[in-house]
Amino acid sequence: LNDLLGDKPPEESAEWFFKQVRQLGEDGDVERSDLYHLATALQTAPSAEREKAVRNVVIGFGKLPPKSRGTALPLVLDLAESFTAQAVLPPGETRKHTRLAENLVRIAQV
């Protein structure tokens, strides 16, 4: 966990996190991604470390310059739309998620 996020300032942690998320939309090898490694590290980390890592990214997002926040926000909104659209489909119908959404689901299942 420290190797990935360490004690970086919040802004750096947020920039790193969103850069990794953007790359998930491009790369096909999720298991080799830093976010996958972060997810596995978070699984075994004490709750205080998990909370610190998440809090650092969230605080960092708020401290990012408007231009940087502006590039991250559409990413978050697209993901929310992808998952919301899937949730409101009639039973038995499916919708193809974006590559990013599919990769995030794979990471969440770690």
The first five atom37 places (N, CA, C, CB, O) and aatype in JSON, in Angstrom:
{
  "aatype": [10, 2, 3, 10, 10, 7, 3, 11, 14, 14, 6, 6, 15, 0, 6, 17, 13, 13, 11, 5, 19, 1, 5, 10, 7, 6, 3, 7, 3, 19, 6, 1, 15, 3, 10, 18, 8, 10, 0, 16, 0, 10, 5, 16, 0, 14, 15, 0, 6, 1, 6, 11, 0, 19, 1, 2, 19, 19, 9, 7, 13, 7, 11, 10, 14, 14, 11, 15, 1, 7, 16, 0, 10, 14, 10, 19, 10, 3, 10, 0, 6, 15, 13, 16, 0, 5, 0, 19, 10, 14, 14, 7, 6, 16, 1, 11, 8, 16, 1, 10, 0, 6, 2, 10, 19, 1, 9, 0, 5, 19],
  "atom_mask": [
    [1, 1, 1, 1, 1],
    [1, 1, 1, 1, 1],
    [1, 1, 1, 1, 1],
    [1, 1, 1, 1, 1],
    [1, 1, 1, 1, 1],
    [1, 1, 1, 0, 1],
    [1, 1, 1, 1, 1],
    [1, 1, 1, 1, 1],
    [1, 1, 1, 1, 1],
    [1, 1, 1, 1, 1],
    [1, 1, 1, 1, 1],
    [1, 1, 1, 1, 1],
    [1, 1, 1, 1, 1],
    [1, 1, 1, 1, 1],
    [1, 1, 1, 1, 1],
    [1, 1, 1, 1, 1],
    [1, 1, 1, 1, 1],
    [1, 1, 1, 1, 1],
    [1, 1, 1, 1, 1],
    [1, 1, 1, 1, 1],
    [1, 1, 1, 1, 1],
    [1, 1, 1, 1, 1],
    [1, 1, 1, 1, 1],
    [1, 1, 1, 1, 1],
    [1, 1, 1, 0, 1],
    [1, 1, 1, 1, 1],
    [1, 1, 1, 1, 1],
    [1, 1, 1, 0, 1],
    [1, 1, 1, 1, 1],
    [1, 1, 1, 1, 1],
    [1, 1, 1, 1, 1],
    [1, 1, 1, 1, 1],
    [1, 1, 1, 1, 1],
    [1, 1, 1, 1, 1],
    [1, 1, 1, 1, 1],
    [1, 1, 1, 1, 1],
    [1, 1, 1, 1, 1],
    [1, 1, 1, 1, 1],
    [1, 1, 1, 1, 1],
    [1, 1, 1, 1, 1],
    [1, 1, 1, 1, 1],
    [1, 1, 1, 1, 1],
    [1, 1, 1, 1, 1],
    [1, 1, 1, 1, 1],
    [1, 1, 1, 1, 1],
    [1, 1, 1, 1, 1],
    [1, 1, 1, 1, 1],
    [1, 1, 1, 1, 1],
    [1, 1, 1, 1, 1],
    [1, 1, 1, 1, 1],
    [1, 1, 1, 1, 1],
    [1, 1, 1, 1, 1],
    [1, 1, 1, 1, 1],
    [1, 1, 1, 1, 1],
    [1, 1, 1, 1, 1],
    [1, 1, 1, 1, 1],
    [1, 1, 1, 1, 1],
    [1, 1, 1, 1, 1],
    [1, 1, 1, 1, 1],
    [1, 1, 1, 0, 1],
    [1, 1, 1, 1, 1],
    [1, 1, 1, 0, 1],
    [1, 1, 1, 1, 1],
    [1, 1, 1, 1, 1],
    [1, 1, 1, 1, 1],
    [1, 1, 1, 1, 1],
    [1, 1, 1, 1, 1],
    [1, 1, 1, 1, 1],
    [1, 1, 1, 1, 1],
    [1, 1, 1, 0, 1],
    [1, 1, 1, 1, 1],
    [1, 1, 1, 1, 1],
    [1, 1, 1, 1, 1],
    [1, 1, 1, 1, 1],
    [1, 1, 1, 1, 1],
    [1, 1, 1, 1, 1],
    [1, 1, 1, 1, 1],
    [1, 1, 1, 1, 1],
    [1, 1, 1, 1, 1],
    [1, 1, 1, 1, 1],
    [1, 1, 1, 1, 1],
    [1, 1, 1, 1, 1],
    [1, 1, 1, 1, 1],
    [1, 1, 1, 1, 1],
    [1, 1, 1, 1, 1],
    [1, 1, 1, 1, 1],
    [1, 1, 1, 1, 1],
    [1, 1, 1, 1, 1],
    [1, 1, 1, 1, 1],
    [1, 1, 1, 1, 1],
    [1, 1, 1, 1, 1],
    [1, 1, 1, 0, 1],
    [1, 1, 1, 1, 1],
    [1, 1, 1, 1, 1],
    [1, 1, 1, 1, 1],
    [1, 1, 1, 1, 1],
    [1, 1, 1, 1, 1],
    [1, 1, 1, 1, 1],
    [1, 1, 1, 1, 1],
    [1, 1, 1, 1, 1],
    [1, 1, 1, 1, 1],
    [1, 1, 1, 1, 1],
    [1, 1, 1, 1, 1],
    [1, 1, 1, 1, 1],
    [1, 1, 1, 1, 1],
    [1, 1, 1, 1, 1],
    [1, 1, 1, 1, 1],
    [1, 1, 1, 1, 1],
    [1, 1, 1, 1, 1],
    [1, 1, 1, 1, 1]
  ],
  "atom_positions": [
    [[0.84, -1.2, 0.0], [0.0, 0.0, 0.0], [0.88, 1.25, 0.0], [-0.95, 0.0, 1.23], [0.64, 2.18, -0.77]],
    [[1.87, 1.27, 0.85], [2.76, 2.43, 0.9], [3.56, 2.59, -0.38], [3.7, 2.32, 2.08], [3.88, 3.71, -0.77]],
    [[3.88, 1.46, -1.05], [4.61, 1.56, -2.31], [3.78, 2.25, -3.38], [5.02, 0.17, -2.79], [4.33, 2.91, -4.27]],
    [[2.45, 2.11, -3.3], [1.58, 2.67, -4.33], [1.15, 4.1, -4.01], [0.36, 1.8, -4.51], [1.25, 4.98, -4.86]],
    [[0.68, 4.32, -2.8], [0.22, 5.66, -2.42], [1.2, 6.35, -1.48], [-1.15, 5.58, -1.76], [1.37, 7.57, -1.52]],
    [[1.85, 5.55, -0.63], [2.84, 6.1, 0.29], [2.29, 7.26, 1.09], [0.0, 0.0, 0.0], [1.11, 7.32, 1.4]],
    [[3.15, 8.17, 1.4], [2.77, 9.36, 2.14], [2.78, 10.57, 1.22], [3.7, 9.59, 3.34], [3.25, 11.65, 1.58]],
    [[2.27, 10.38, 0.03], [2.2, 11.48, -0.93], [1.24, 12.54, -0.44], [1.78, 10.96, -2.33], [0.29, 12.23, 0.28]],
    [[1.47, 13.78, -0.83], [0.47, 14.81, -0.54], [-0.85, 14.44, -1.21], [0.96, 16.2, -1.02], [-0.86, 13.76, -2.23]],
    [[-1.96, 14.9, -0.63], [-3.28, 14.53, -1.18], [-3.43, 14.81, -2.67], [-4.35, 15.26, -0.44], [-4.01, 13.99, -3.4]],
    [[-2.93, 15.94, -3.14], [-3.08, 16.26, -4.57], [-2.38, 15.23, -5.44], [-2.52, 17.67, -4.87], [-2.91, 14.82, -6.47]],
    [[-1.18, 14.8, -5.02], [-0.45, 13.8, -5.79], [-1.17, 12.46, -5.77], [0.97, 13.63, -5.24], [-1.22, 11.77, -6.79]],
    [[-1.73, 12.09, -4.62], [-2.48, 10.84, -4.53], [-3.68, 10.85, -5.45], [-2.92, 10.59, -3.08], [-3.96, 9.86, -6.13]],
    [[-4.4, 11.97, -5.48], [-5.57, 12.08, -6.35], [-5.17, 12.02, -7.82], [-6.34, 13.38, -6.06], [-5.8, 11.33, -8.62]],
    [[-4.12, 12.76, -8.18], [-3.64, 12.74, -9.58], [-3.25, 11.32, -9.97], [-2.43, 13.7, -9.76], [-3.61, 10.85, -11.05]],
    [[-2.51, 10.64, -9.1], [-2.08, 9.27, -9.37], [-3.29, 8.36, -9.56], [-1.18, 8.74, -8.24], [-3.35, 7.59, -10.52]],
    [[-4.25, 8.45, -8.64], [-5.43, 7.61, -8.7], [-6.19, 7.79, -10.01], [-6.34, 7.9, -7.51], [-6.53, 6.81, -10.67]],
    [[-6.47, 9.03, -10.38], [-7.25, 9.26, -11.59], [-6.47, 8.9, -12.85], [-7.69, 10.72, -11.67], [-7.05, 8.49, -13.85]],
    [[-5.16, 9.05, -12.8], [-4.34, 8.61, -13.94], [-4.47, 7.09, -14.1], [-2.84, 9.01, -13.73], [-4.61, 6.59, -15.21]],
    [[-4.42, 6.37, -12.98], [-4.56, 4.92, -13.03], [-5.94, 4.5, -13.54], [-4.31, 4.31, -11.65], [-6.05, 3.56, -14.32]],
    [[-6.97, 5.21, -13.1], [-8.33, 4.89, -13.55], [-8.45, 5.13, -15.05], [-9.38, 5.75, -12.78], [-9.03, 4.31, -15.76]],
    [[-7.92, 6.24, -15.54], [-7.98, 6.52, -16.99], [-7.28, 5.41, -17.77], [-7.33, 7.89, -17.31], [-7.76, 4.99, -18.83]],
    [[-6.15, 4.92, -17.25], [-5.42, 3.87, -17.96], [-6.21, 2.57, -18.02], [-4.07, 3.63, -17.28], [-6.05, 1.78, -18.95]],
    [[-7.06, 2.34, -17.04], [-7.89, 1.13, -17.07], [-8.82, 1.11, -18.27], [-8.7, 1.01, -15.79], [-9.19, 0.04, -18.75]],
    [[-9.19, 2.28, -18.75], [-10.04, 2.35, -19.93], [-9.29, 2.03, -21.2], [0.0, 0.0, 0.0], [-9.91, 1.78, -22.24]],
    [[-7.96, 2.03, -21.14], [-7.14, 1.78, -22.32], [-6.48, 0.41, -22.29], [-6.08, 2.84, -22.45], [-6.39, -0.26, -23.32]],
    [[-6.02, 0.0, -21.13], [-5.26, -1.25, -21.0], [-6.19, -2.43, -20.82], [-4.29, -1.16, -19.85], [-7.26, -2.3, -20.22]],
    [[-5.77, -3.57, -21.32], [-6.57, -4.76, -21.16], [-6.12, -5.67, -20.03], [0.0, 0.0, 0.0], [-6.88, -6.53, -19.59]],
    [[-4.9, -5.49, -19.54], [-4.35, -6.39, -18.54], [-4.54, -5.82, -17.13], [-2.86, -6.63, -18.82], [-3.63, -5.24, -16.55]],
    [[-5.73, -6.0, -16.61], [-6.12, -5.42, -15.32], [-5.23, -5.92, -14.2], [-7.57, -5.73, -15.01], [-4.84, -5.15, -13.33]],
    [[-4.91, -7.21, -14.2], [-4.15, -7.8, -13.1], [-2.75, -7.21, -12.96], [-4.04, -9.28, -13.29], [-2.14, -7.34, -11.91]],
    [[-2.25, -6.57, -13.98], [-0.93, -5.94, -13.91], [-1.01, -4.46, -13.55], [-0.21, -6.11, -15.24], [0.02, -3.81, -13.38]],
    [[-2.2, -3.94, -13.45], [-2.35, -2.5, -13.18], [-2.05, -2.17, -11.72], [-3.77, -2.05, -13.53], [-2.22, -3.0, -10.83]],
    [[-1.61, -0.96, -11.51], [-1.33, -0.5, -10.15], [-2.6, -0.47, -9.31], [-0.7, 0.89, -10.18], [-2.54, -0.71, -8.1]],
    [[-3.74, -0.18, -9.91], [-4.99, -0.17, -9.15], [-5.36, -1.58, -8.67], [-6.12, 0.41, -9.99], [-5.91, -1.73, -7.58]],
    [[-5.07, -2.58, -9.46], [-5.33, -3.95, -9.04], [-4.45, -4.28, -7.83], [-5.06, -4.95, -10.21], [-4.91, -4.87, -6.85]],
    [[-3.19, -3.89, -7.91], [-2.27, -4.11, -6.79], [-2.7, -3.31, -5.56], [-0.83, -3.73, -7.18], [-2.58, -3.79, -4.43]],
    [[-3.2, -2.12, -5.78], [-3.72, -1.32, -4.67], [-4.91, -2.01, -4.02], [-4.12, 0.1, -5.16], [-5.01, -2.07, -2.8]],
    [[-5.81, -2.54, -4.84], [-6.99, -3.23, -4.3], [-6.6, -4.44, -3.46], [-7.92, -3.67, -5.44], [-7.17, -4.68, -2.4]],
    [[-5.61, -5.19, -3.92], [-5.18, -6.35, -3.15], [-4.49, -5.91, -1.86], [-4.25, -7.24, -3.98], [-4.64, -6.56, -0.83]],
    [[-3.73, -4.82, -1.92], [-3.08, -4.32, -0.71], [-4.1, -3.78, 0.28], [-2.06, -3.21, -1.06], [-3.95, -3.95, 1.49]],
    [[-5.14, -3.13, -0.21], [-6.18, -2.59, 0.67], [-6.93, -3.71, 1.4], [-7.15, -1.73, -0.12], [-7.41, -3.52, 2.52]],
    [[-7.04, -4.85, 0.75], [-7.76, -5.98, 1.36], [-7.13, -6.41, 2.67], [-7.79, -7.16, 0.39], [-7.83, -6.75, 3.62]],
    [[-5.82, -6.4, 2.73], [-5.13, -6.91, 3.92], [-4.63, -5.79, 4.84], [-3.96, -7.77, 3.5], [-4.12, -6.07, 5.92]],
    [[-4.77, -4.56, 4.41], [-4.29, -3.43, 5.22], [-5.23, -3.2, 6.41], [-4.18, -2.14, 4.36], [-6.43, -3.44, 6.32]],
    [[-4.65, -2.72, 7.51], [-5.51, -2.34, 8.65], [-6.49, -1.25, 8.22], [-4.65, -1.86, 9.86], [-6.19, -0.46, 7.32]],
    [[-7.63, -1.21, 8.86], [-8.66, -0.25, 8.45], [-8.16, 1.19, 8.53], [-9.9, -0.41, 9.31], [-8.58, 2.03, 7.73]],
    [[-7.3, 1.5, 9.48], [-6.77, 2.87, 9.58], [-5.98, 3.25, 8.33], [-5.88, 3.01, 10.84], [-6.06, 4.39, 7.87]],
    [[-5.22, 2.31, 7.79], [-4.45, 2.58, 6.57], [-5.38, 2.72, 5.37], [-3.42, 1.45, 6.31], [-5.17, 3.59, 4.51]],
    [[-6.41, 1.87, 5.3], [-7.38, 1.98, 4.2], [-8.07, 3.33, 4.23], [-8.43, 0.84, 4.27], [-8.2, 4.01, 3.21]],
    [[-8.51, 3.72, 5.41], [-9.2, 5.01, 5.56], [-8.27, 6.16, 5.2], [-9.71, 5.18, 7.0], [-8.7, 7.12, 4.55]],
    [[-7.03, 6.08, 5.61], [-6.06, 7.15, 5.31], [-5.87, 7.27, 3.8], [-4.7, 6.87, 6.0], [-5.84, 8.38, 3.26]],
    [[-5.74, 6.14, 3.11], [-5.53, 6.15, 1.66], [-6.73, 6.76, 0.93], [-5.28, 4.74, 1.14], [-6.56, 7.61, 0.06]],
    [[-7.92, 6.33, 1.31], [-9.14, 6.85, 0.66], [-9.32, 8.32, 0.98], [-10.39, 6.06, 1.11], [-9.61, 9.13, 0.09]],
    [[-9.14, 8.68, 2.23], [-9.29, 10.08, 2.63], [-8.29, 10.97, 1.89], [-9.1, 10.22, 4.16], [-8.63, 12.08, 1.47]],
    [[-7.06, 10.48, 1.73], [-6.04, 11.26, 1.04], [-6.43, 11.55, -0.41], [-4.7, 10.52, 1.08], [-6.24, 12.67, -0.9]],
    [[-6.99, 10.54, -1.08], [-7.41, 10.74, -2.48], [-8.59, 11.71, -2.55], [-7.78, 9.4, -3.13], [-8.62, 12.59, -3.41]],
    [[-9.56, 11.54, -1.66], [-10.75, 12.4, -1.68], [-10.36, 13.85, -1.36], [-11.82, 11.89, -0.67], [-10.8, 14.77, -2.04]],
    [[-9.55, 14.04, -0.34], [-9.1, 15.4, 0.0], [-8.29, 15.97, -1.15], [-8.25, 15.4, 1.3], [-8.43, 17.15, -1.5]],
    [[-7.44, 15.13, -1.74], [-6.63, 15.59, -2.86], [-7.46, 16.02, -4.05], [0.0, 0.0, 0.0], [-7.13, 17.0, -4.72]],
    [[-8.54, 15.3, -4.32], [-9.42, 15.69, -5.42], [-9.95, 17.1, -5.2], [-10.6, 14.69, -5.57], [-10.0, 17.9, -6.13]],
    [[-10.34, 17.41, -3.97], [-10.85, 18.75, -3.66], [-9.79, 19.82, -3.77], [0.0, 0.0, 0.0], [-10.12, 20.99, -3.98]],
    [[-8.53, 19.45, -3.64], [-7.44, 20.42, -3.71], [-6.84, 20.55, -5.11], [-6.36, 20.04, -2.74], [-6.0, 21.42, -5.35]],
    [[-7.26, 19.7, -6.03], [-6.72, 19.78, -7.39], [-7.12, 21.09, -8.04], [-7.21, 18.6, -8.24], [-8.17, 21.65, -7.73]],
    [[-6.27, 21.59, -8.93], [-6.67, 22.77, -9.69], [-7.92, 22.46, -10.51], [-5.51, 23.25, -10.61], [-8.15, 21.31, -10.88]],
    [[-8.72, 23.47, -10.8], [-9.97, 23.24, -11.55], [-9.77, 22.45, -12.84], [-10.61, 24.56, -11.88], [-10.6, 21.6, -13.18]],
    [[-8.69, 22.7, -13.55], [-8.46, 21.99, -14.82], [-8.3, 20.49, -14.57], [-7.21, 22.55, -15.54], [-8.84, 19.68, -15.32]],
    [[-7.57, 20.11, -13.54], [-7.38, 18.69, -13.22], [-8.68, 18.05, -12.74], [-6.3, 18.52, -12.15], [-9.0, 16.93, -13.13]],
    [[-9.43, 18.76, -11.91], [-10.73, 18.24, -11.48], [-11.65, 18.09, -12.67], [-11.37, 19.16, -10.42], [-12.44, 17.15, -12.74]],
    [[-11.54, 19.01, -13.61], [-12.39, 18.97, -14.8], [-12.13, 17.77, -15.67], [0.0, 0.0, 0.0], [-13.04, 17.32, -16.38]],
    [[-10.91, 17.22, -15.65], [-10.64, 16.03, -16.45], [-11.07, 14.77, -15.7], [-9.16, 15.94, -16.8], [-11.37, 13.75, -16.34]],
    [[-11.11, 14.81, -14.38], [-11.51, 13.64, -13.6], [-13.02, 13.51, -13.49], [-10.9, 13.71, -12.2], [-13.55, 12.4, -13.48]],
    [[-13.71, 14.62, -13.42], [-15.16, 14.58, -13.2], [-15.93, 13.85, -14.3], [-15.69, 15.98, -13.07], [-16.8, 13.05, -13.98]],
    [[-15.65, 14.1, -15.58], [-16.37, 13.35, -16.62], [-16.16, 11.84, -16.5], [-15.92, 13.82, -18.0], [-17.05, 11.05, -16.81]],
    [[-14.98, 11.44, -16.07], [-14.68, 10.03, -15.87], [-15.61, 9.43, -14.81], [-13.21, 9.85, -15.45], [-16.18, 8.35, -15.01]],
    [[-15.76, 10.13, -13.71], [-16.64, 9.67, -12.63], [-18.09, 9.65, -13.11], [-16.5, 10.58, -11.39], [-18.83, 8.7, -12.82]],
    [[-18.51, 10.67, -13.83], [-19.89, 10.74, -14.31], [-20.19, 9.64, -15.33], [-20.17, 12.11, -14.93], [-21.27, 9.06, -15.31]],
    [[-19.24, 9.36, -16.21], [-19.44, 8.28, -17.19], [-19.6, 6.93, -16.51], [-18.26, 8.23, -18.18], [-20.43, 6.12, -16.9]],
    [[-18.79, 6.69, -15.48], [-18.91, 5.44, -14.73], [-20.26, 5.34, -14.04], [-17.78, 5.31, -13.71], [-20.92, 4.3, -14.07]],
    [[-20.66, 6.43, -13.41], [-21.94, 6.44, -12.72], [-23.08, 6.15, -13.7], [-22.17, 7.79, -12.0], [-23.99, 5.39, -13.4]],
    [[-23.02, 6.77, -14.87], [-24.06, 6.54, -15.88], [-24.06, 5.09, -16.35], [-23.85, 7.49, -17.08], [-25.12, 4.49, -16.52]],
    [[-22.89, 4.53, -16.55], [-22.79, 3.15, -17.01], [-23.42, 2.19, -16.02], [-21.33, 2.77, -17.25], [-24.19, 1.3, -16.4]],
    [[-23.11, 2.36, -14.73], [-23.63, 1.45, -13.72], [-25.11, 1.71, -13.44], [-22.83, 1.58, -12.43], [-25.87, 0.77, -13.19]],
    [[-25.53, 2.96, -13.48], [-26.94, 3.28, -13.24], [-27.8, 2.73, -14.36], [-27.13, 4.81, -13.11], [-28.87, 2.16, -14.1]],
    [[-27.36, 2.88, -15.59], [-28.14, 2.38, -16.73], [-28.31, 0.86, -16.62], [-27.46, 2.75, -18.07], [-29.38, 0.33, -16.93]],
    [[-27.26, 0.17, -16.19], [-27.35, -1.29, -16.04], [-28.35, -1.64, -14.94], [-25.96, -1.89, -15.72], [-29.09, -2.61, -15.06]],
    [[-28.36, -0.86, -13.88], [-29.21, -1.17, -12.72], [-30.7, -0.99, -13.02], [-28.82, -0.29, -11.55], [-31.53, -1.64, -12.38]],
    [[-31.05, -0.14, -13.97], [-32.47, 0.14, -14.22], [-33.03, -0.63, -15.41], [-32.66, 1.62, -14.44], [-34.17, -0.4, -15.81]],
    [[-32.25, -1.52, -15.99], [-32.75, -2.33, -17.09], [-33.75, -3.36, -16.59], [-31.6, -3.02, -17.83], [-33.65, -3.81, -15.45]],
    [[-34.72, -3.72, -17.43], [-35.65, -4.78, -17.04], [-34.89, -6.09, -16.79], [-36.74, -4.99, -18.13], [-33.83, -6.3, -17.37]],
    [[-35.42, -6.96, -15.94], [-34.77, -8.23, -15.66], [-34.47, -9.0, -16.95], [-35.64, -9.09, -14.73], [-35.3, -9.07, -17.86]],
    [[-33.28, -9.57, -17.01], [-32.9, -10.36, -18.16], [-32.21, -9.57, -19.26], [0.0, 0.0, 0.0], [-31.55, -10.17, -20.12]],
    [[-32.34, -8.27, -19.26], [-31.67, -7.45, -20.27], [-30.33, -6.98, -19.73], [-32.54, -6.25, -20.68], [-30.2, -6.7, -18.54]],
    [[-29.35, -6.89, -20.61], [-28.04, -6.41, -20.19], [-27.57, -5.32, -21.14], [-27.02, -7.56, -20.14], [-28.04, -5.2, -22.27]],
    [[-26.64, -4.56, -20.66], [-26.03, -3.51, -21.47], [-24.53, -3.64, -21.32], [-26.53, -2.07, -21.04], [-24.02, -3.87, -20.22]],
    [[-23.84, -3.5, -22.39], [-22.38, -3.62, -22.38], [-21.79, -2.42, -21.66], [-21.81, -3.75, -23.82], [-22.03, -1.27, -22.04]],
    [[-21.0, -2.7, -20.63], [-20.28, -1.62, -19.96], [-19.08, -1.21, -20.8], [-19.83, -2.06, -18.53], [-18.63, -1.94, -21.69]],
    [[-18.57, -0.04, -20.51], [-17.34, 0.39, -21.15], [-16.19, -0.48, -20.63], [-17.06, 1.9, -20.87], [-16.33, -1.15, -19.61]],
    [[-15.09, -0.47, -21.33], [-13.92, -1.23, -20.88], [-13.5, -0.78, -19.49], [-12.75, -1.07, -21.88], [-13.13, -1.61, -18.65]],
    [[-13.55, 0.51, -19.24], [-13.19, 1.03, -17.92], [-14.1, 0.46, -16.85], [-13.27, 2.56, -17.91], [-13.63, 0.01, -15.81]],
    [[-15.41, 0.47, -17.09], [-16.35, -0.06, -16.1], [-16.11, -1.55, -15.87], [-17.8, 0.18, -16.55], [-16.14, -2.02, -14.74]],
    [[-15.89, -2.29, -16.94], [-15.63, -3.72, -16.8], [-14.36, -3.97, -15.98], [-15.49, -4.38, -18.19], [-14.34, -4.84, -15.12]],
    [[-13.32, -3.2, -16.25], [-12.07, -3.38, -15.52], [-12.22, -3.0, -14.05], [-10.97, -2.55, -16.16], [-11.64, -3.65, -13.18]],
    [[-12.98, -1.96, -13.76], [-13.2, -1.59, -12.37], [-13.99, -2.66, -11.62], [-13.94, -0.24, -12.29], [-13.74, -2.92, -10.45]],
    [[-14.95, -3.28, -12.31], [-15.7, -4.36, -11.69], [-14.75, -5.52, -11.37], [-16.86, -4.84, -12.61], [-14.85, -6.12, -10.31]],
    [[-13.84, -5.82, -12.27], [-12.87, -6.9, -12.01], [-12.0, -6.58, -10.81], [-11.98, -7.14, -13.26], [-11.71, -7.46, -10.0]],
    [[-11.59, -5.34, -10.68], [-10.77, -4.94, -9.53], [-11.58, -5.01, -8.26], [-10.21, -3.52, -9.73], [-11.07, -5.44, -7.22]],
    [[-12.83, -4.59, -8.3], [-13.69, -4.62, -7.12], [-13.92, -6.05, -6.62], [-15.03, -3.94, -7.42], [-14.23, -6.25, -5.45]],
    [[-13.78, -7.01, -7.48], [-14.0, -8.4, -7.11], [-12.78, -9.06, -6.49], [-14.43, -9.18, -8.31], [-12.81, -10.24, -6.14]],
    [[-11.69, -8.3, -6.36], [-10.46, -8.84, -5.75], [-10.73, -9.21, -4.32], [-9.29, -7.83, -5.83], [-9.84, -9.68, -3.62]]
  ]
}
